[in-house]
């Protein structure tokens, strides 16, 4: 164990130190400003598509405002309305007036082309407003998620990353401006274009210095090969709790027994690459108390991505795997704040004497393999009125 790792119980330690404490790759140089083109006519849009289609990588940023919905089902509610779409490639940035150019369908040849990688920083909001205009991105990287995997969620904003990568101070003074204003002053057009341009520059810096982590954040329209009942939890769209979903799947014959649950989750853990989906799977595994997968989870404490180190620590802590305590304690010195916090929480869980389950640290067989089991807590005997206990019984073979 490292001499720097505290030996006291987590309750006795100082609060988790904030910030990223690890090394950073050398700062790069921002490329020279390229040509910026304002697009508010169909012929200009077609020209932009022709130019953009020559590149294998495009960076996109969107500016949108809140407008009242005209839908009969949601009349009066505020919904995002796309105002500008900025798309940058090397030496060119097109700022598209999405209010005047009503038909954006020519851009499908760019964002819907699986051979073209779309770069976004904080993809969720931009992709939603683009989809409402018929622009569904099929191949992309979310650089905010990539940055979070390396430096943590408190260090992953575009402003923080540009300062880290290029020692650049990002001006956000116009962030809340009225993007429906027409004509837009040149300063606002330049402000909008700049975010797409620096997103492209950030991608090149990440690719040069953190290539392997960037690659696992690739998103495509190809479905992951996981069991049908697991997929909603990976998408974050499950309408039932894990235990209730498993119980329902068992009554429908989708799940035969608990061995299948374990095997399905193990296969998914082996197949999945994207950290966010692996994190959601780890949460599912811990919710279902699948301690048979502890040997599969333990190596993730040393994952290259901070997301997985934190998620595996949380999962092991929630499942009360005492065997993992020393490995989790090492993460108290992790460079990423999110991981240190997750380790702190996991250690508190491991040292908590309460709870309705007690899981032992495992027994070692003659061949060196270790197995884990779940025992009922002396403080919380089985209760036939406990709905969780009933659901667990339904999961048994």
C-alpha positions as CSV (number, residue, x, y, z in Angstrom):
1,X,0.0,0.0,0.0
2,X,1.2,3.5,-0.8
3,X,2.7,5.4,2.1
4,X,0.5,8.4,1.1
5,X,-2.8,6.5,1.6
6,X,-4.4,7.3,4.9
7,X,-4.8,4.4,7.2
8,X,-7.6,5.9,9.4
9,X,-11.3,5.1,8.8
10,X,-12.9,7.5,6.3
11,X,-15.2,9.0,8.9
12,X,-12.0,10.3,10.6
13,X,-10.5,11.9,7.6
14,X,-10.6,15.4,6.2
15,X,-13.2,16.1,3.5
16,X,-12.3,15.1,0.0
17,X,-9.8,17.6,-1.5
18,X,-11.4,19.4,-4.5
19,X,-10.0,19.7,-8.0
20,X,-7.9,17.6,-10.4
21,X,-4.6,16.8,-8.7
22,X,-2.8,14.8,-11.5
23,X,-0.6,15.7,-14.4
24,X,-1.8,17.3,-17.6
25,X,-0.4,17.0,-21.1
26,X,1.5,20.0,-22.5
27,X,-0.6,22.9,-23.7
28,X,-1.1,23.2,-27.5
29,X,-1.4,26.0,-29.9
30,X,-4.7,27.2,-31.3
31,X,-4.8,27.1,-35.1
32,X,-5.1,30.4,-37.0
33,X,-8.7,31.6,-37.4
34,X,-10.2,30.3,-40.6
35,X,-12.9,31.7,-42.9
36,X,-16.2,32.4,-41.3
37,X,-19.3,32.3,-43.5
38,X,-22.8,33.4,-42.7
39,X,-25.5,31.2,-44.2
40,X,-29.1,32.4,-44.5
41,X,-30.1,31.1,-48.0
42,X,-30.7,27.7,-49.5
43,X,-27.9,28.1,-52.1
44,X,-25.4,29.1,-49.4
45,X,-26.4,26.0,-47.3
46,X,-25.9,23.7,-50.3
47,X,-22.4,25.2,-50.8
48,X,-21.7,24.7,-47.1
49,X,-22.7,21.1,-47.3
50,X,-20.4,20.5,-50.3
51,X,-17.4,22.0,-48.4
52,X,-18.2,20.2,-45.1
53,X,-18.6,16.8,-46.9
54,X,-14.9,16.9,-47.8
55,X,-13.9,16.5,-44.1
56,X,-14.1,13.4,-42.0
57,X,-14.4,15.4,-38.8
58,X,-16.8,18.4,-38.2
59,X,-17.3,20.3,-34.9
60,X,-20.8,21.6,-34.2
61,X,-22.2,24.0,-31.7
62,X,-25.8,25.2,-31.5
63,X,-27.4,28.4,-30.1
64,X,-31.0,28.1,-29.1
65,X,-33.6,30.1,-27.2
66,X,-36.7,29.2,-25.3
67,X,-40.0,29.6,-27.2
68,X,-43.6,28.7,-26.4
69,X,-44.7,25.4,-27.9
70,X,-47.4,25.4,-30.6
71,X,-48.2,21.8,-30.0
72,X,-51.8,21.1,-28.9
73,X,-50.6,18.7,-26.3
74,X,-48.1,21.1,-24.7
75,X,-49.4,24.5,-25.7
76,X,-48.0,27.3,-23.7
77,X,-44.9,25.4,-22.4
78,X,-41.5,26.6,-23.1
79,X,-39.4,24.5,-25.5
80,X,-35.9,25.1,-27.0
81,X,-35.9,26.7,-30.5
82,X,-32.8,26.3,-32.7
83,X,-31.5,29.8,-33.7
84,X,-28.0,29.2,-35.0
85,X,-26.0,26.1,-36.0
86,X,-22.2,26.6,-36.2
87,X,-20.2,23.9,-38.1
88,X,-16.4,24.1,-38.2
89,X,-13.8,22.1,-40.1
90,X,-10.1,23.0,-40.7
91,X,-10.0,26.6,-42.1
92,X,-13.8,27.0,-42.5
93,X,-16.7,27.7,-40.1
94,X,-20.2,28.1,-41.4
95,X,-22.7,29.9,-39.1
96,X,-26.2,28.8,-40.3
97,X,-29.2,31.0,-39.5
98,X,-31.7,28.2,-38.5
99,X,-34.5,30.8,-38.3
100,X,-34.3,32.0,-41.9
101,X,-33.2,28.7,-43.4
102,X,-36.3,26.6,-42.6
103,X,-35.2,23.5,-44.5
104,X,-32.0,22.1,-43.0
105,X,-32.4,18.7,-44.6
106,X,-29.3,19.1,-46.8
107,X,-27.2,18.9,-43.6
108,X,-28.3,15.2,-43.2
109,X,-25.6,14.4,-45.7
110,X,-23.1,15.6,-43.0
111,X,-24.6,14.7,-39.6
112,X,-26.3,11.5,-40.9
113,X,-23.2,10.2,-42.6
114,X,-21.5,7.4,-40.6
115,X,-18.2,8.2,-42.3
116,X,-18.2,11.7,-40.8
117,X,-17.4,12.2,-37.1
118,X,-19.4,15.0,-35.4
119,X,-17.7,16.7,-32.4
120,X,-19.9,18.2,-29.7
121,X,-19.1,19.5,-26.2
122,X,-22.1,18.6,-24.0
123,X,-24.0,16.8,-26.7
124,X,-27.4,16.3,-25.1
125,X,-29.0,19.7,-25.6
126,X,-27.5,20.4,-29.0
127,X,-28.5,17.0,-30.3
128,X,-32.1,17.4,-29.1
129,X,-32.7,20.7,-30.8
130,X,-31.0,19.4,-33.9
131,X,-33.2,16.3,-33.9
132,X,-36.3,18.5,-33.7
133,X,-35.2,19.9,-37.1
134,X,-34.7,16.5,-38.6
135,X,-30.9,16.4,-38.0
136,X,-30.1,13.1,-36.2
137,X,-26.4,12.7,-35.5
138,X,-25.3,9.1,-36.1
139,X,-21.5,9.2,-35.3
140,X,-20.1,11.5,-32.7
141,X,-17.9,12.3,-29.8
142,X,-19.0,14.3,-26.8
143,X,-15.8,16.0,-25.7
144,X,-17.4,17.0,-22.4
145,X,-17.8,13.4,-21.5
146,X,-14.3,12.6,-22.7
147,X,-12.9,15.5,-20.6
148,X,-14.9,14.3,-17.6
149,X,-13.4,10.8,-17.9
150,X,-9.9,12.3,-17.7
151,X,-10.2,15.3,-15.3
152,X,-13.5,14.9,-13.6
153,X,-16.9,16.6,-13.9
154,X,-15.8,19.8,-12.2
155,X,-13.0,20.2,-14.8
156,X,-14.8,19.3,-18.0
157,X,-16.5,22.5,-19.1
158,X,-15.4,24.0,-22.4
159,X,-13.9,27.0,-20.6
160,X,-11.9,24.8,-18.2
161,X,-10.7,22.6,-20.9
162,X,-9.6,25.4,-23.2
163,X,-7.7,26.9,-20.3
164,X,-6.0,23.6,-19.7
165,X,-5.3,22.7,-23.3
166,X,-4.4,26.1,-24.7
167,X,-4.1,28.5,-21.7
168,X,-7.1,30.3,-23.3
169,X,-9.6,32.3,-21.4
170,X,-13.0,31.7,-22.9
171,X,-15.3,34.8,-23.1
172,X,-18.9,33.7,-22.2
173,X,-20.3,37.3,-21.9
174,X,-22.8,36.7,-24.7
175,X,-23.9,33.2,-23.5
176,X,-27.3,34.4,-22.5
177,X,-27.9,36.8,-25.4
178,X,-31.0,36.9,-27.6
179,X,-30.0,34.7,-30.5
180,X,-33.3,35.4,-32.3
181,X,-32.2,39.0,-32.9
182,X,-31.8,39.9,-36.6
183,X,-29.5,41.1,-38.0
184,X,-26.9,39.6,-35.7
185,X,-24.0,42.0,-35.1
186,X,-20.6,40.7,-36.4
187,X,-19.4,40.3,-32.8
188,X,-22.2,37.8,-32.0
189,X,-21.5,35.9,-35.2
190,X,-17.8,35.7,-34.3
191,X,-18.7,34.6,-30.8
192,X,-20.9,31.8,-32.1
193,X,-18.4,30.6,-34.6
194,X,-15.6,30.5,-32.1
195,X,-17.2,27.8,-29.9
196,X,-17.3,25.4,-32.9
197,X,-13.7,26.3,-33.9
198,X,-12.3,25.7,-30.4
199,X,-14.2,22.5,-30.1
200,X,-12.4,21.2,-33.1
201,X,-9.1,22.4,-31.7
202,X,-9.8,20.6,-28.4
203,X,-10.6,17.4,-30.2
204,X,-7.2,17.4,-31.9
205,X,-5.5,18.1,-28.5
206,X,-7.4,15.2,-26.8
207,X,-6.7,12.9,-29.8
208,X,-2.9,13.7,-29.6
209,X,-2.6,13.3,-25.8
210,X,-5.5,11.1,-24.6
211,X,-6.2,9.0,-27.7
212,X,-7.3,5.8,-26.0
213,X,-9.7,7.5,-23.7
214,X,-11.2,9.6,-26.5
215,X,-11.7,6.4,-28.6
216,X,-13.9,4.7,-25.9
217,X,-16.2,7.7,-26.0
218,X,-17.1,7.1,-29.7
219,X,-20.9,6.9,-30.3
220,X,-22.4,5.3,-33.3
221,X,-25.9,4.2,-34.3
222,X,-24.9,0.5,-34.0
223,X,-26.7,-1.2,-31.1
224,X,-24.7,-2.8,-28.3
225,X,-25.0,-6.6,-28.1
226,X,-26.6,-6.9,-24.7
227,X,-29.6,-8.8,-23.4
228,X,-32.9,-7.2,-24.2
229,X,-33.9,-6.6,-20.6
230,X,-30.7,-4.8,-19.9
231,X,-30.9,-2.2,-22.7
232,X,-33.4,0.2,-21.1
233,X,-31.1,0.6,-18.1
234,X,-28.2,1.4,-20.3
235,X,-30.2,4.1,-22.1
236,X,-31.5,5.5,-18.8
237,X,-35.1,4.9,-20.0
238,X,-36.1,2.0,-17.7
239,X,-39.6,2.6,-16.2
240,X,-39.2,0.0,-13.4
241,X,-36.7,-0.6,-10.7
242,X,-34.1,-3.3,-11.5
243,X,-35.7,-5.8,-9.2
244,X,-39.2,-5.2,-10.5
245,X,-38.0,-5.3,-14.1
246,X,-36.3,-8.6,-13.5
247,X,-39.3,-10.1,-11.8
248,X,-41.5,-9.0,-14.7
249,X,-39.1,-10.4,-17.2
250,X,-39.1,-13.7,-15.4
251,X,-42.9,-13.9,-15.3
252,X,-42.8,-13.4,-19.1
253,X,-40.2,-16.1,-19.7
254,X,-37.6,-13.6,-20.8
255,X,-35.4,-14.5,-17.9
256,X,-35.2,-18.1,-16.8
257,X,-33.2,-17.9,-13.6
258,X,-30.7,-15.9,-11.6
259,X,-27.8,-17.6,-13.4
260,X,-29.1,-16.0,-16.6
261,X,-29.2,-12.6,-15.0
262,X,-25.5,-13.0,-13.9
263,X,-24.5,-14.3,-17.3
264,X,-26.3,-11.5,-19.2
265,X,-24.7,-8.8,-17.0
266,X,-21.2,-10.4,-17.3
267,X,-21.6,-10.6,-21.1
268,X,-22.7,-6.9,-21.2
269,X,-19.7,-5.9,-19.0
270,X,-17.3,-7.7,-21.4
271,X,-18.9,-6.2,-24.5
272,X,-19.6,-2.6,-23.6
273,X,-16.9,0.0,-24.2
274,X,-18.5,3.4,-23.6
275,X,-17.9,4.5,-20.0
276,X,-21.4,5.9,-19.4
277,X,-23.1,2.7,-20.4
278,X,-20.7,0.7,-18.4
279,X,-21.4,2.9,-15.4
280,X,-25.1,2.3,-15.8
281,X,-24.5,-1.4,-16.0
282,X,-22.4,-1.3,-12.8
283,X,-25.3,0.5,-11.0
284,X,-27.7,-2.2,-12.3
285,X,-25.3,-5.0,-11.0
286,X,-25.1,-3.4,-7.6
287,X,-28.9,-2.8,-7.4
288,X,-29.4,-6.5,-8.1
289,X,-26.6,-7.4,-5.6
290,X,-24.9,-9.7,-8.2
291,X,-21.9,-10.4,-6.1
292,X,-21.0,-13.2,-8.5
293,X,-19.6,-10.4,-10.7
294,X,-17.3,-9.0,-8.0
295,X,-14.2,-10.6,-9.7
296,X,-15.2,-8.8,-13.0
297,X,-15.7,-5.5,-11.2
298,X,-12.5,-5.4,-9.1
299,X,-10.1,-4.7,-12.1
300,X,-12.2,-1.7,-13.1
301,X,-10.9,0.1,-10.0
302,X,-7.8,0.6,-12.1
303,X,-9.6,1.7,-15.3
304,X,-8.1,4.4,-17.4
305,X,-11.3,6.4,-17.2
306,X,-12.3,8.1,-14.0
307,X,-16.0,7.3,-14.6
308,X,-15.3,3.6,-14.3
309,X,-13.0,3.9,-11.3
310,X,-15.7,5.8,-9.5
311,X,-18.6,3.6,-10.6
312,X,-16.8,0.4,-9.7
313,X,-15.9,1.8,-6.2
314,X,-19.5,2.8,-5.7
315,X,-20.8,-0.6,-6.8
316,X,-18.4,-2.6,-4.6
317,X,-19.3,-0.3,-1.6
318,X,-23.0,-0.7,-2.2
319,X,-22.6,-4.5,-2.3
320,X,-20.5,-4.3,0.9
321,X,-17.6,-6.3,-0.6
322,X,-15.1,-6.1,2.3
323,X,-12.4,-7.8,0.1
324,X,-12.3,-4.6,-2.0
325,X,-11.6,-2.2,0.9
326,X,-7.9,-1.9,0.5
327,X,-8.1,-1.4,-3.3
328,X,-10.8,1.2,-2.8
329,X,-8.8,3.0,-0.1
330,X,-6.0,3.5,-2.7
331,X,-8.5,5.6,-4.7
332,X,-8.6,8.2,-1.9
333,X,-5.4,9.5,-3.6
334,X,-6.8,9.3,-7.1
335,X,-6.1,12.5,-9.2
336,X,-9.8,13.0,-10.0
337,X,-12.1,14.4,-7.4
338,X,-15.1,12.3,-8.5
339,X,-13.1,9.1,-7.8
340,X,-11.9,10.3,-4.4
341,X,-15.4,11.2,-3.5
342,X,-16.7,7.8,-4.7
343,X,-14.0,6.0,-2.8
344,X,-14.9,8.0,0.4
345,X,-18.5,7.0,0.0
346,X,-17.7,3.4,-0.7
347,X,-15.5,3.1,2.4
348,X,-18.2,4.6,4.6
349,X,-20.6,2.0,3.2
350,X,-18.1,-0.8,3.9
351,X,-17.7,0.4,7.5
352,X,-21.4,1.0,8.1
353,X,-22.8,-1.7,10.4
354,X,-26.4,-1.1,9.4
355,X,-28.4,-2.2,6.3
356,X,-30.6,-5.1,5.6
357,X,-27.9,-7.3,4.0
358,X,-24.5,-8.4,5.1
359,X,-22.1,-9.6,2.4
360,X,-19.0,-11.5,3.5
361,X,-15.5,-10.8,2.0
362,X,-15.5,-14.2,0.2
363,X,-13.9,-17.5,0.7
364,X,-10.8,-18.8,-1.0
365,X,-10.8,-22.2,-2.7
366,X,-7.9,-24.6,-3.0
367,X,-7.3,-23.5,-6.6
368,X,-6.9,-19.9,-5.5
369,X,-10.3,-18.7,-6.8
370,X,-12.5,-16.7,-4.5
371,X,-16.3,-16.8,-4.2
372,X,-18.7,-14.4,-2.5
373,X,-22.0,-15.0,-0.9
374,X,-24.8,-12.9,0.6
375,X,-26.0,-13.6,4.2
376,X,-29.0,-12.1,5.9
377,X,-28.1,-9.5,8.5
378,X,-28.5,-10.4,12.1
379,X,-29.9,-6.9,12.5
380,X,-32.4,-7.3,9.8
381,X,-34.0,-10.7,9.7
382,X,-36.0,-11.9,6.7
383,X,-39.4,-10.3,6.6
384,X,-42.2,-11.7,4.4
385,X,-43.7,-8.3,4.2
386,X,-40.5,-6.9,2.7
387,X,-41.3,-6.3,-1.0
388,X,-37.6,-6.4,-1.9
389,X,-37.2,-9.8,-0.2
390,X,-40.2,-11.1,-2.2
391,X,-38.7,-9.8,-5.4
392,X,-35.4,-11.4,-4.7
393,X,-37.1,-14.7,-4.0
394,X,-38.7,-14.4,-7.5
395,X,-35.2,-14.0,-9.0
396,X,-33.9,-17.3,-7.5
397,X,-33.8,-20.3,-9.7
